[in-house]
Amino acid sequence: MPMERVEYDLNALRACCLRELEMRKRVYPKWVAKGTYSQKKADAELDSMSLVCDYFTDAIFRAVTGQDQRGAAPDAIEAWLKDRKAKIVELVKEGRL
């Protein structure tokens, strides 16, 4: 069965991601102070969301312009994306994500 095609406003999705990151920056210190989250977990979650926002922002920019935000060539873009993916995988393996 074919998947249903759904169109998204990429700018709205990016804005949502950035709002989530900012909300976490406001809330996590309170959660750490109350003992709901450890500082290690809060830091890992912020790092992860920051990586997601960076990756998403660059992917949108790349889709629109054909290059990354630094104006790098496609090979450099692929290397940067591979590094971002590796960091996310590392966080997952460590149980921090």
N, C-alpha and C positions, 0 to 999 in steps of 0.2 A: 504494500500500500504506500503510495507516495506521501511524503511529508507535506503538510500544509505550509504554504509560503506565508511568512509573516514579515512585514516591513517595520523597521524601528527607526526612530529619529536618533541618530547616533549622538548628536549634541545633547539631547535629553538624557540618554544613557550615561554619557560622560559626566554630565552635571550631577546625576544621581550618585555616581561613584565618588565624585569629589565631596558631595554633601555627606556621604557616609563616612568618609575619611575624617572630615572636620568634626562630625558628631562623635566619632570614636576618640578624637583628641580631647574633646571636652569631657566625655563621660569616663574614660578609663582611669584617669587619676582619682576620681571619686571612688570607683570600684576597687582600686588598689588600696586606697585609704580604709575602706570598709572591710577589706579582706575577701571581697567577691572574686577578684582576679589577683594573680601574683604579678609582680612587676615584669617578670620574664615573659609571662603569657601576654600581657598588655603590649610590651615592646614587640613581640613576635607578630601579634595581630596588626599592629600599626605598620610594621615593616611589610607585612603581606598585602595589606590594603593599599599601601603606597606603591608597591610593585604593580598591583593590578591597575591602579589609576595611571601610572606611567605607561604601562604596556598598552592599555586601552587608548590613551591619548595619542601615543605614537602610532598605533595601528590606524586610527582615524586619519591622522595627518598623512600617513603613508598612503592610505587609500585615496585621499584627495589629491595629493601632490606627486606621488610616485617616489618620494624621498622622505627621509626622517627629518626631525626638527632641526638637526644640526647640518642638514644639507649633504649628508653622507651618501656615498654610492651604495647601490643595492647590496654588495657584499658586506659592507660595514653594517648596514641595517640588519642583515641576517645574523651577523655575529652578535650584535647588541641584543636582538630578540632571543637568540640562543642562550645568552648569558642570563637574561631575565627569567627565561623558562627554567634554567638550571637552578637559580636561586629559589624559585617557587617549589621545585621538586625537593630541594634540600630542606626547606622548611617543613614540607609534608613528611619527609622521612624522619626528621627529628621530632615529629609530633607537635610542632609549634603552629601548625596550620590545620 
